[in-house]
Amino acid sequence: MRNLPVLGRLAAMALLWVALPAATQPADFQLVPEHSFVHFEVLHFGTSTTRGRFGPLAGQASLDRAAGRGEVSLRVVTARVSTGIPVFDARLRQADLLASEEHPEAFFVARDFRFEGLQLREVRGEFTFRGQSRPLSLRALAFSCRTDPTARREICGGDLVGELLRSDYGATFGLPFVSDRVRLLVQVEAQRSLP
């Protein structure tokens, strides 16, 4: 900072002063759909891993890092599945797997956030899929916040991982040749709501 002109140093200090309270005050956020998806992985016949994604996601969150609290609500449209193979995507939407016609949406709702300091470590909540609700824990691989210079708003996001058993939700087609265990990688980015 020593080499910056006086006005530059003042501007940098002002930005730091504004950013620090933002990190410790409760705030509401809306998901940015273009940067919010659920990726999944399933072992296929014990040899290769089938991968795909759902999205974009819709949802909102509130975050109070200083108090170590948060809330999140995500909506997944089950028909928006993409593996890169349209015929396979259509098969996944059938009644014995995603059941997209009967259950067009899946939901994740969580109010149990675990922090270490200001760093998010885990989100525990309930996942509803095919009309069944079960506990689901997502561990944060990465999470951070920044002030977007264009939007002039705080943006928070990261990558979270978790696992579920599809049989818990009645999606049993292909067992045991296609794994019951599904690995989830959730990428989210959310923009702070205007007051």
C-alpha positions as a Markdown table, in Angstrom:
| # | Residue | x | y | z |
|---|---|---|---|---|
| 1 | Met | 0.0 | 0.0 | 0.0 |
| 2 | Arg | 3.0 | 2.3 | 0.5 |
| 3 | Asn | 3.5 | 2.8 | -3.3 |
| 4 | Leu | -0.1 | 3.8 | -3.9 |
| 5 | Pro | -1.0 | 7.5 | -4.2 |
| 6 | Val | -2.8 | 9.0 | -1.2 |
| 7 | Leu | -6.2 | 8.9 | -2.9 |
| 8 | Gly | -5.7 | 5.2 | -3.9 |
| 9 | Arg | -4.7 | 4.3 | -0.4 |
| 10 | Leu | -7.8 | 6.0 | 1.0 |
| 11 | Ala | -10.1 | 4.3 | -1.6 |
| 12 | Ala | -8.5 | 0.9 | -0.7 |
| 13 | Met | -9.0 | 1.5 | 3.0 |
| 14 | Ala | -12.6 | 2.6 | 2.4 |
| 15 | Leu | -13.3 | -0.6 | 0.4 |
| 16 | Leu | -11.8 | -2.7 | 3.2 |
| 17 | Trp | -13.9 | -0.8 | 5.8 |
| 18 | Val | -17.1 | -1.5 | 3.8 |
| 19 | Ala | -16.3 | -5.1 | 3.1 |
| 20 | Leu | -15.5 | -6.1 | 6.7 |
| 21 | Pro | -18.9 | -5.3 | 8.3 |
| 22 | Ala | -20.6 | -7.0 | 5.3 |
| 23 | Ala | -18.9 | -10.2 | 6.2 |
| 24 | Thr | -20.3 | -10.1 | 9.8 |
| 25 | Gln | -23.8 | -8.8 | 9.2 |
| 26 | Pro | -26.9 | -11.0 | 8.4 |
| 27 | Ala | -27.7 | -10.8 | 4.7 |
| 28 | Asp | -30.2 | -12.3 | 2.2 |
| 29 | Phe | -29.1 | -13.7 | -1.1 |
| 30 | Gln | -30.6 | -14.9 | -4.4 |
| 31 | Leu | -29.0 | -17.6 | -6.4 |
| 32 | Val | -27.4 | -16.7 | -9.7 |
| 33 | Pro | -28.8 | -19.4 | -12.0 |
| 34 | Glu | -25.9 | -19.3 | -14.5 |
| 35 | His | -23.5 | -20.3 | -11.8 |
| 36 | Ser | -25.7 | -22.8 | -9.7 |
| 37 | Phe | -25.9 | -26.5 | -10.6 |
| 38 | Val | -26.0 | -29.9 | -9.0 |
| 39 | His | -23.6 | -32.4 | -10.6 |
| 40 | Phe | -23.9 | -36.1 | -9.9 |
| 41 | Glu | -21.8 | -39.2 | -10.2 |
| 42 | Val | -22.9 | -42.9 | -10.1 |
| 43 | Leu | -20.7 | -46.0 | -10.6 |
| 44 | His | -22.0 | -47.9 | -13.7 |
| 45 | Phe | -21.6 | -51.7 | -13.7 |
| 46 | Gly | -18.5 | -51.4 | -11.5 |
| 47 | Thr | -16.4 | -50.1 | -14.3 |
| 48 | Ser | -17.0 | -46.5 | -15.2 |
| 49 | Thr | -18.7 | -43.5 | -13.6 |
| 50 | Thr | -21.8 | -41.9 | -15.1 |
| 51 | Arg | -21.8 | -38.2 | -14.7 |
| 52 | Gly | -24.4 | -35.5 | -15.3 |
| 53 | Arg | -25.9 | -32.3 | -13.9 |
| 54 | Phe | -29.2 | -30.6 | -13.0 |
| 55 | Gly | -29.8 | -27.0 | -13.4 |
| 56 | Pro | -29.7 | -24.1 | -13.4 |
| 57 | Leu | -30.9 | -24.1 | -9.8 |
| 58 | Ala | -33.3 | -21.5 | -8.3 |
| 59 | Gly | -33.3 | -20.5 | -4.6 |
| 60 | Gln | -32.4 | -18.1 | -1.9 |
| 61 | Ala | -30.3 | -18.0 | 1.3 |
| 62 | Ser | -29.6 | -16.0 | 4.3 |
| 63 | Leu | -26.2 | -15.9 | 6.0 |
| 64 | Asp | -25.0 | -14.6 | 9.3 |
| 65 | Arg | -21.3 | -15.6 | 9.5 |
| 66 | Ala | -20.7 | -13.7 | 12.7 |
| 67 | Ala | -23.5 | -15.6 | 14.5 |
| 68 | Gly | -22.7 | -18.9 | 12.7 |
| 69 | Arg | -26.2 | -19.2 | 11.2 |
| 70 | Gly | -27.8 | -19.5 | 7.8 |
| 71 | Glu | -30.7 | -20.8 | 5.9 |
| 72 | Val | -30.9 | -22.0 | 2.3 |
| 73 | Ser | -33.7 | -23.2 | 0.0 |
| 74 | Leu | -32.8 | -24.7 | -3.4 |
| 75 | Arg | -35.2 | -25.9 | -6.1 |
| 76 | Val | -34.1 | -28.5 | -8.7 |
| 77 | Val | -36.2 | -29.1 | -11.8 |
| 78 | Thr | -35.7 | -32.9 | -12.4 |
| 79 | Ala | -36.4 | -32.7 | -16.1 |
| 80 | Arg | -33.4 | -30.5 | -16.5 |
| 81 | Val | -31.0 | -33.4 | -16.3 |
| 82 | Ser | -28.1 | -33.5 | -18.7 |
| 83 | Thr | -25.5 | -36.2 | -19.2 |
| 84 | Gly | -24.6 | -35.1 | -22.7 |
| 85 | Ile | -26.5 | -38.1 | -24.2 |
| 86 | Pro | -30.1 | -37.0 | -25.0 |
| 87 | Val | -31.4 | -40.6 | -25.2 |
| 88 | Phe | -30.0 | -41.4 | -21.8 |
| 89 | Asp | -31.4 | -38.2 | -20.3 |
| 90 | Ala | -34.9 | -39.2 | -21.5 |
| 91 | Arg | -34.4 | -42.6 | -19.8 |
| 92 | Leu | -33.4 | -40.9 | -16.6 |
| 93 | Arg | -36.6 | -38.9 | -16.6 |
| 94 | Gln | -38.7 | -42.1 | -16.5 |
| 95 | Ala | -41.0 | -43.1 | -13.6 |
| 96 | Asp | -38.5 | -45.7 | -12.1 |
| 97 | Leu | -35.6 | -43.1 | -11.8 |
| 98 | Leu | -36.2 | -39.4 | -11.7 |
| 99 | Ala | -40.0 | -39.6 | -12.2 |
| 100 | Ser | -39.9 | -36.1 | -13.7 |
| 101 | Glu | -43.5 | -36.1 | -14.8 |
| 102 | Glu | -44.9 | -37.1 | -11.4 |
| 103 | His | -42.3 | -35.2 | -9.4 |
| 104 | Pro | -41.1 | -32.3 | -11.5 |
| 105 | Glu | -39.1 | -30.7 | -8.7 |
| 106 | Ala | -36.7 | -31.7 | -5.9 |
| 107 | Phe | -35.9 | -29.5 | -2.9 |
| 108 | Phe | -33.1 | -29.0 | -0.5 |
| 109 | Val | -33.9 | -26.9 | 2.6 |
| 110 | Ala | -31.4 | -26.4 | 5.4 |
| 111 | Arg | -31.1 | -24.3 | 8.6 |
| 112 | Asp | -28.2 | -26.1 | 10.3 |
| 113 | Phe | -24.9 | -24.4 | 9.2 |
| 114 | Arg | -21.5 | -25.3 | 10.7 |
| 115 | Phe | -18.8 | -22.6 | 10.6 |
| 116 | Glu | -15.2 | -22.4 | 11.8 |
| 117 | Gly | -14.8 | -18.7 | 12.4 |
| 118 | Leu | -16.3 | -17.0 | 9.4 |
| 119 | Gln | -15.6 | -20.0 | 7.1 |
| 120 | Leu | -18.6 | -22.2 | 6.2 |
| 121 | Arg | -17.7 | -26.0 | 6.7 |
| 122 | Glu | -21.0 | -27.9 | 6.4 |
| 123 | Val | -24.7 | -27.5 | 5.7 |
| 124 | Arg | -27.2 | -30.0 | 7.1 |
| 125 | Gly | -30.8 | -30.1 | 5.9 |
| 126 | Glu | -33.5 | -32.1 | 4.2 |
| 127 | Phe | -33.6 | -33.2 | 0.6 |
| 128 | Thr | -37.0 | -34.0 | -0.9 |
| 129 | Phe | -37.0 | -36.1 | -4.1 |
| 130 | Arg | -39.7 | -38.3 | -5.6 |
| 131 | Gly | -42.0 | -37.3 | -2.7 |
| 132 | Gln | -39.6 | -38.6 | -0.1 |
| 133 | Ser | -37.7 | -36.5 | 2.4 |
| 134 | Arg | -34.4 | -37.5 | 4.0 |
| 135 | Pro | -31.6 | -35.8 | 5.9 |
| 136 | Leu | -28.7 | -34.6 | 3.7 |
| 137 | Ser | -25.4 | -33.2 | 4.7 |
| 138 | Leu | -23.3 | -31.1 | 2.3 |
| 139 | Arg | -19.6 | -30.5 | 3.2 |
| 140 | Ala | -18.1 | -27.2 | 1.9 |
| 141 | Leu | -15.0 | -27.8 | -0.3 |
| 142 | Ala | -14.7 | -24.1 | -0.9 |
| 143 | Phe | -16.7 | -21.1 | 0.1 |
| 144 | Ser | -15.9 | -17.4 | -0.1 |
| 145 | Cys | -17.5 | -14.0 | -0.6 |
| 146 | Arg | -16.5 | -10.9 | -2.6 |
| 147 | Thr | -17.8 | -7.6 | -3.7 |
| 148 | Asp | -18.7 | -7.5 | -7.4 |
| 149 | Pro | -17.5 | -4.2 | -8.9 |
| 150 | Thr | -20.1 | -4.2 | -11.6 |
| 151 | Ala | -23.2 | -5.1 | -9.6 |
| 152 | Arg | -21.7 | -3.3 | -6.5 |
| 153 | Arg | -23.1 | -6.1 | -4.4 |
| 154 | Glu | -21.7 | -9.0 | -2.3 |
| 155 | Ile | -21.5 | -12.3 | -4.1 |
| 156 | Cys | -21.0 | -15.5 | -2.1 |
| 157 | Gly | -20.5 | -19.0 | -3.4 |
| 158 | Gly | -18.7 | -22.3 | -3.3 |
| 159 | Asp | -18.7 | -26.0 | -3.9 |
| 160 | Leu | -20.3 | -28.5 | -1.6 |
| 161 | Val | -20.3 | -32.3 | -1.7 |
| 162 | Gly | -22.6 | -34.9 | -0.3 |
| 163 | Glu | -23.9 | -38.4 | -0.9 |
| 164 | Leu | -27.2 | -40.1 | -0.9 |
| 165 | Leu | -28.7 | -43.5 | -1.5 |
| 166 | Arg | -31.2 | -43.4 | -4.4 |
| 167 | Ser | -33.0 | -46.4 | -3.1 |
| 168 | Asp | -34.0 | -44.2 | 0.0 |
| 169 | Tyr | -36.2 | -42.2 | -2.5 |
| 170 | Gly | -37.6 | -45.2 | -4.4 |
| 171 | Ala | -35.3 | -44.9 | -7.5 |
| 172 | Thr | -34.2 | -48.5 | -7.6 |
| 173 | Phe | -33.9 | -49.3 | -11.3 |
| 174 | Gly | -30.6 | -51.0 | -12.3 |
| 175 | Leu | -29.6 | -52.0 | -8.7 |
| 176 | Pro | -27.2 | -53.5 | -8.0 |
| 177 | Phe | -25.5 | -53.1 | -11.4 |
| 178 | Val | -25.7 | -49.3 | -11.2 |
| 179 | Ser | -24.6 | -48.1 | -7.8 |
| 180 | Asp | -27.1 | -47.1 | -5.1 |
| 181 | Arg | -24.7 | -44.5 | -3.8 |
| 182 | Val | -24.9 | -41.1 | -5.7 |
| 183 | Arg | -22.2 | -38.5 | -5.1 |
| 184 | Leu | -23.4 | -34.9 | -5.4 |
| 185 | Leu | -21.3 | -31.8 | -6.1 |
| 186 | Val | -23.3 | -28.7 | -5.7 |
| 187 | Gln | -21.9 | -25.4 | -7.1 |
| 188 | Val | -23.7 | -22.3 | -6.0 |
| 189 | Glu | -23.2 | -18.6 | -6.4 |
| 190 | Ala | -25.6 | -16.1 | -4.9 |
| 191 | Gln | -25.9 | -12.3 | -5.0 |
| 192 | Arg | -26.8 | -10.2 | -2.0 |
| 193 | Ser | -30.4 | -8.9 | -2.2 |
| 194 | Leu | -30.8 | -5.1 | -2.3 |
| 195 | Pro | -32.2 | -3.6 | 0.9 |
